[in-house]
Amino acid sequence: MSCFGLTSNEKHRLIILQRGITMSVNTNEIVMTQAGLDAFKEKLEYLKTVKRYEVIERIKVARGYGDLSENAEYDEAKDEQSKVEGEIKEMEAKLAMIRVIDESEIHTDEVSIGSYVTVLDDFEDEVEYRIVGSTESDVLNGLLSNESPVGKALIGSKVGDEVEVDAPGGKVIYKVLAIR
């Protein structure tokens, strides 16, 4: 707690609210773009309709090898089944917490989740990212998590702003060139 009675998380939320950034009060909420939700549902459907049955088939085949107490194939298949079922349960729980960003909520005057932002980095490279929820981030494909250090720094910035990010190799400065 600080001298004002706020935790650092509460201070961060207050700063975000002061800058006019919408932030969910429900910290269990998972924010996603529609494309992210579609991919999430597609993966869940694959796990439930394809992967689950592939693993069940592997278990059946491994049972045919005889004594289960010394059957490595059976043990591996059961372990994989446990992982797949765990992932399905986790994804189903997350599905109930997903909030899809409404395209009309995305403004081009400042960076927010769902924005495409073009930045100039310290190496004079122009890079475009789409700011997305953490579950759909994929930096190699230009999808930057809103919870990543760079994503956090960019949220709320405007064209012309420079944001500073602490990186393992030192501070990196990004200049916002465009938001769409």
NORURVEN-V470629 format. One record per pair of residues at least 4 apart in sequence whose C-alpha atoms are under 7 Angstrom apart, sorted by the first residue. I is the first residue (numbers start at 1). J is the second residue. D is the distance in Angstrom with one decimal. If there is no record, write none. Layout:
I|J|D / I|J|D
//
This chain:
1|5|5.4 / 1|6|5.3 / 1|7|4.7 / 2|6|5.4 / 2|7|6.2 / 6|10|5.7 / 6|11|6.1 / 7|11|6.2 / 8|12|6.1 / 9|13|6.2 / 10|14|6.1 / 11|15|6.2 / 12|16|6.2 / 13|17|6.1 / 14|18|6.0 / 15|19|6.2 / 16|20|6.5 / 16|21|5.4 / 17|21|5.4 / 17|22|6.7 / 19|156|6.6 / 21|156|6.3 / 28|97|6.7 / 29|97|5.0 / 29|98|6.0 / 29|99|6.7 / 30|97|5.7 / 30|98|4.6 / 30|99|6.0 / 30|133|6.9 / 31|98|5.8 / 31|99|5.0 / 31|100|6.0 / 31|101|6.7 / 31|133|5.1 / 32|36|5.7 / 32|37|6.3 / 32|98|6.8 / 32|99|6.2 / 32|100|4.9 / 32|101|5.9 / 32|132|6.3 / 32|133|5.0 / 33|37|6.3 / 33|100|5.4 / 33|101|5.3 / 33|114|6.3 / 33|132|6.6 / 34|38|6.2 / 34|100|5.9 / 34|101|7.0 / 35|39|6.2 / 36|40|6.0 / 36|136|5.6 / 37|41|6.1 / 38|42|6.1 / 39|43|6.2 / 40|44|6.3 / 41|45|6.0 / 42|46|6.2 / 43|47|6.2 / 44|48|6.2 / 44|88|6.5 / 44|91|6.8 / 45|49|5.9 / 46|50|5.3 / 46|51|6.3 / 47|51|4.7 / 47|52|5.8 / 47|84|7.0 / 47|88|6.7 / 48|52|5.5 / 49|53|6.7 / 50|54|6.2 / 51|55|6.3 / 52|56|6.3 / 52|84|6.7 / 53|57|6.1 / 54|58|6.3 / 55|59|6.3 / 55|77|6.2 / 55|80|7.0 / 55|81|5.9 / 56|60|6.3 / 57|61|6.2 / 58|62|6.1 / 58|77|6.1 / 59|63|6.1 / 59|74|5.7 / 59|77|5.5 / 59|78|6.8 / 60|64|6.7 / 62|73|5.6 / 62|74|4.8 / 63|68|6.7 / 63|74|6.4 / 67|71|6.3 / 68|74|6.7 / 71|75|6.4 / 72|76|6.1 / 73|77|6.1 / 74|78|6.1 / 75|79|6.1 / 76|80|6.2 / 77|81|6.1 / 78|82|6.2 / 79|83|6.4 / 80|84|6.1 / 81|85|6.0 / 82|86|6.0 / 83|87|6.1 / 84|88|6.2 / 85|89|6.2 / 86|90|6.1 / 87|91|6.0 / 88|92|6.1 / 89|93|6.2 / 90|94|6.2 / 91|95|6.0 / 92|96|6.8 / 94|98|6.5 / 101|105|6.9 / 101|114|6.9 / 106|112|6.7 / 106|114|6.2 / 106|115|6.3 / 108|179|5.3 / 108|180|5.1 / 109|158|6.1 / 110|156|5.4 / 110|157|5.4 / 110|158|4.5 / 110|179|7.0 / 111|115|5.8 / 111|117|6.9 / 111|154|6.3 / 111|155|5.0 / 111|156|5.0 / 111|157|5.5 / 111|158|6.5 / 111|179|6.6 / 112|131|6.8 / 112|155|5.2 / 112|156|6.2 / 113|131|5.0 / 113|132|5.3 / 113|133|7.0 / 113|146|6.6 / 114|130|6.3 / 114|131|5.3 / 114|132|5.6 / 115|130|5.6 / 115|131|5.6 / 115|179|6.6 / 115|180|5.9 / 116|128|6.7 / 116|129|5.6 / 116|130|4.3 / 116|131|6.5 / 116|179|5.7 / 116|180|5.1 / 117|128|5.5 / 117|129|5.4 / 117|130|6.2 / 117|178|5.7 / 117|179|4.5 / 117|180|6.4 / 118|126|6.7 / 118|127|5.5 / 118|128|4.2 / 118|129|6.4 / 118|176|6.1 / 118|177|5.4 / 118|178|5.0 / 118|179|6.4 / 119|126|5.6 / 119|127|5.4 / 119|128|6.3 / 119|174|5.9 / 119|175|5.3 / 119|176|4.5 / 119|177|5.3 / 120|124|5.7 / 120|125|5.5 / 120|126|4.6 / 120|127|6.4 / 120|174|5.5 / 120|175|5.1 / 120|176|6.6 / 120|177|6.8 / 121|125|5.5 / 121|126|6.7 / 121|173|6.1 / 121|174|4.6 / 121|175|6.6 / 122|172|6.3 / 122|173|5.8 / 122|174|6.7 / 128|142|6.6 / 129|142|4.7 / 129|143|5.7 / 129|144|6.1 / 130|142|6.1 / 130|143|5.0 / 130|144|5.9 / 131|143|6.1 / 131|144|5.0 / 131|145|5.8 / 131|146|5.8 / 131|151|6.6 / 132|136|6.5 / 132|137|6.2 / 132|143|6.2 / 132|144|5.9 / 132|145|5.1 / 132|146|5.8 / 133|137|6.5 / 133|145|5.3 / 133|146|5.6 / 134|145|4.6 / 134|146|6.3 / 134|147|6.1 / 137|143|4.9 / 137|144|5.2 / 137|145|5.0 / 138|142|6.4 / 138|143|4.8 / 138|144|6.3 / 139|143|5.1 / 139|144|5.5 / 144|151|6.2 / 145|151|5.7 / 146|151|4.5 / 146|152|5.5 / 147|151|6.0 / 147|152|5.6 / 148|152|5.9 / 149|153|6.2 / 149|165|6.5 / 150|154|6.1 / 150|165|6.1 / 151|155|6.2 / 153|163|6.1 / 153|164|7.0 / 153|165|6.6 / 154|163|6.6 / 157|161|6.1 / 158|176|6.7 / 159|176|5.0 / 159|177|5.4 / 159|178|5.6 / 159|179|6.8 / 160|175|6.3 / 160|176|5.3 / 160|177|6.0 / 161|175|5.8 / 161|176|5.5 / 162|173|6.5 / 162|174|5.5 / 162|175|4.3 / 162|176|6.3 / 163|173|5.6 / 163|174|5.3 / 163|175|6.5 / 164|171|6.5 / 164|172|5.7 / 164|173|4.5 / 164|174|6.5 / 165|171|5.5 / 165|172|5.2 / 165|173|6.3 / 166|170|5.9 / 166|171|4.5 / 166|172|6.4 / 167|171|5.6 / 167|172|6.5
//
